[in-house]
Amino acid sequence: MNLKNVPPHVRRYMYITWTGMAVGALGILGFILSFWQVGSPAQATVDVHTDTPWGAYISIVAWVVGLAVAWYGRRRLDAAVRERKKELAAAARVELD
């Protein structure tokens, strides 16, 4: 599929969806990489409430924001596809008089 053939508003929704998916993936990756803050043996020897694992919190927020953005883009993309299908169905209708 060539993106130049896609209407600009649909292309924008595709980019929004892809951006949301990328931000969500970065959130998951960041959370996995932040395990040293919350689950390392050095962290287990210290009091749990001394350090705030900001990396883990930021990663969780990035994951949730990514999910929300991808959901919004996907909903708008589905609406654009439904509208296009209605246009094509109306154009294909033949009235025999």
Secondary structure by P-SEA (a helix, b strand, c coil): cccccccaaaaaaaaaaaaaaaaaaaaaaaaaaaccccccaaaaacccccccaaaaaaaaaaaaaaaaaaaaaaaaaaaaaaaaaaaaaaaaccccc
